[in-house]
């Protein structure tokens, strides 16, 4: 076989059935991607971090998400279907672009792809911040009895020894919230996760956990954008008062899901004023509100574009303008 034939074979050969075998073969296959080759010419911006008070650890101030579109695509072919090579590419691409914060969840059914992408990226594990979530609403499909079983299974699927943050994905279909939080604490105590938190929780639910917790909620991941500045009443103020870092998903909803809307003209004006894209204006607004934005894209240039929100700053009056104009519409993506 000629050298050219060998190279072509490496690029087109199918992955083996097991995650470990896939991890061994994915690196050579990914080298064939023009997207990956393009990344070597891109400049990686410096990403700031949020501090997690209880553990004194830090979390990168922007994250790459492997949910939503990927979950829908995975579900369309069956959660036990073939590996989504494009998601493996995207995880590697995100890390190569400069993202060290990678977000996944049991409900996305993308653990294998995330693990393959992490391994293929070639970045030392300690340089990454991997987030996973227990999703009780899908327990009928997964068969997991709770957060402990869910995470131990996920770690095997991703071929990781631990995650940096583990969340309860939502408060639905939980038989006993207090007992579930005790399982979260057990995972933390055993070193299977470095930090613990929740997602989509309101003040009342956070107070329930607070009453029984020996280890506090460190993060609450909620939907946050200009058209939804309070997912539930008082949640932003409560989290800030209780040293709970806020992560915001769907930060670009005003231009990706909810357009047209009252903020459209203002975004055009601000994009011209700062010489930035509307995407960057919205993400920067989220960040300057003290919220950590989660984003995703299948395009390398879009990923780098999002990272570059840390190269400029919105004037306080412009932050306020976005907030005020955004209140003219309410939109919930989830």
Buried (B, 14 or more C-beta within 10 A) or exposed (E): EEEEEEEEEBEEEEBEEEBEEBBEBBBBBBEEBEBBEBBEEBEEBEBEBBEBEBBEBBBBBBBBBBBBBBBEBBBEEEBEEEBBBBBBBBBBBBBBBBBBBBBBBBBBBBBBBBBBBBBBBEBEEEEBBBBBBBBBBBBEBBEBEBBBBBBEBBBEBBBBEBBBBBBBBBBEEBEEBEEBBBBBBBBBEEEBBBBBBBBBBBBEBBEBBEEEBEBBBBBBBBBBBBBBBEBBEEBBEBBEEBEBBBBBBBBBBBBEBBEEBBBBEBBEEBBEEBEBBBBBBBBBBBBBBEBBBBBBBBEBEBBBBBBBBBEEEBEEEBBEBBBEBBBEBEBEBE
